[in-house]
Amino acid sequence: MNDRALHTVDLTKRYGRFTAVDSLSLEVPAGEVFGFLGPNGAGKSTTIRMLLGLARPSAGRARVFGSDASDVARTHRLLAYVPADVALWPTLTGAEILHLQARTGPGIDPAYRDELVERFALDTSRPARTYSTGNRQKVALVAAFATRAPLLVLDEPTSGLDPLMEREFRTAVGQARDRGQTVFLSSHQLSEVEAVCDRVGILRAGRLIEIAAMRKLRGLRRAEVTVSYTGAPPAGLDTLPGVGPVEQLGADRLRFSLTGTPAPALRALAAADVTALVIREPTLEEIFLDYYGSAEATR
Ligand SMILES: Nc1ncnc2c1ncn2[C@@H]1O[C@H](COP(=O)(O)OP(=O)(O)OP(=O)(O)O)[C@@H](O)[C@H]1O
């Protein structure tokens, strides 16, 4: 099989005069867990619809394991897809839907499917119309992860899941990787992408602005650190590498931004009588603004 699971060249989608996806060129090698990050409206779902042959590109091309994405009869035998808004047959139960999907998709591992039903705590005896958003997502995730499709395309698959289920999701992605499946995961949750992906592409206003290994993305991060203390304030923080301007928030509290390893800052803090320490991770939007400049970050 082709060693490139996904390959796009100048992939473009215009709606009238609006360009939703702009000359996207991307390669995802087989076996990689690739994160596709971007804020709302960046063009993630539109890109995915073109990869799945569900939307026709205005220009450029998309290939799935070497076949043109428009050849859905061929490419859909090689992939499983979890859409952002999962719609199920309302009168069928979860079990019936899983059974149906097993018969129509690229083939499944029934024992692993049953294990996933347990792990995702899915009550498959209920009709789908009674399912919450999260439960509908679970049905779609179980169906996708149980396949042996070489490519899993997941479009913001965890937006309705609680933290316990999010953990199961991360485990299932790791198991898919261990089996050699390629995972294309669209998300706007940096922590999720960071936990499971090998590489990440950042999309903004329809353009791919960065493709980086996770290690590099971590280097871009700027955390906000708030420190409460008694007695003398921690000394020498503002001369440390990675520490941004130190802002005093009252008599016994200060705040600073931190990029890269926290070790030097923690050593400086250890010398003071710290009563509370809060480290807030930046949002994806803040990383964009931080790294690319606020003027560029708006469409
Ligand atoms: N059929 C359509 N007609 C016109 N504009 C569209 C159409 N589909 C999408 N768009 C626009 O294209 C842009 C990209 O939308 P898309 O759904 O791909 O974004 P997204 O990154 O998936 O966002 P989200 O995280 O909110 O799902 C948006 O501005 C959207 O309004």
PDBQT file of the ligand as one rigid body, heavy atoms in Angstrom, charges set to zero:
ROOT
HETATM    1  N1  LIG A 301     -21.328  25.275   2.364  1.00  0.00    +0.000 N 
HETATM    2  C1  LIG A 301     -20.722  26.397   2.738  1.00  0.00    +0.000 A 
HETATM    3  N2  LIG A 301     -21.041  27.593   2.176  1.00  0.00    +0.000 NA
HETATM    4  C2  LIG A 301     -20.425  28.735   2.540  1.00  0.00    +0.000 A 
HETATM    5  N3  LIG A 301     -19.452  28.806   3.478  1.00  0.00    +0.000 NA
HETATM    6  C3  LIG A 301     -19.108  27.676   4.073  1.00  0.00    +0.000 A 
HETATM    7  C4  LIG A 301     -19.705  26.403   3.746  1.00  0.00    +0.000 A 
HETATM    8  N4  LIG A 301     -19.122  25.443   4.525  1.00  0.00    +0.000 NA
HETATM    9  C5  LIG A 301     -18.210  26.080   5.297  1.00  0.00    +0.000 A 
HETATM   10  N5  LIG A 301     -18.201  27.403   5.023  1.00  0.00    +0.000 N 
HETATM   11  C6  LIG A 301     -17.325  28.403   5.666  1.00  0.00    +0.000 C 
HETATM   12  O1  LIG A 301     -15.994  27.970   5.529  1.00  0.00    +0.000 OA
HETATM   13  C7  LIG A 301     -15.252  28.280   6.723  1.00  0.00    +0.000 C 
HETATM   14  C8  LIG A 301     -14.587  27.026   7.247  1.00  0.00    +0.000 C 
HETATM   15  O2  LIG A 301     -15.586  26.185   7.816  1.00  0.00    +0.000 OA
HETATM   16  P1  LIG A 301     -15.225  24.787   8.468  1.00  0.00    +0.000 P 
HETATM   17  O3  LIG A 301     -16.512  24.177   8.923  1.00  0.00    +0.000 OA
HETATM   18  O4  LIG A 301     -14.381  24.021   7.532  1.00  0.00    +0.000 OA
HETATM   19  O5  LIG A 301     -14.352  25.245   9.722  1.00  0.00    +0.000 OA
HETATM   20  P2  LIG A 301     -13.793  24.393  10.947  1.00  0.00    +0.000 P 
HETATM   21  O6  LIG A 301     -12.342  24.690  11.059  1.00  0.00    +0.000 OA
HETATM   22  O7  LIG A 301     -14.181  22.970  10.794  1.00  0.00    +0.000 OA
HETATM   23  O8  LIG A 301     -14.546  25.057  12.156  1.00  0.00    +0.000 OA
HETATM   24  P3  LIG A 301     -15.201  24.424  13.506  1.00  0.00    +0.000 P 
HETATM   25  O9  LIG A 301     -14.067  24.160  14.438  1.00  0.00    +0.000 OA
HETATM   26  O10 LIG A 301     -16.082  25.544  13.973  1.00  0.00    +0.000 OA
HETATM   27  O11 LIG A 301     -15.960  23.199  13.081  1.00  0.00    +0.000 OA
HETATM   28  C9  LIG A 301     -16.229  28.913   7.688  1.00  0.00    +0.000 C 
HETATM   29  O12 LIG A 301     -16.077  30.326   7.640  1.00  0.00    +0.000 OA
HETATM   30  C10 LIG A 301     -17.581  28.493   7.170  1.00  0.00    +0.000 C 
HETATM   31  O13 LIG A 301     -18.555  29.471   7.451  1.00  0.00    +0.000 OA
ENDROOT
TORSDOF 0
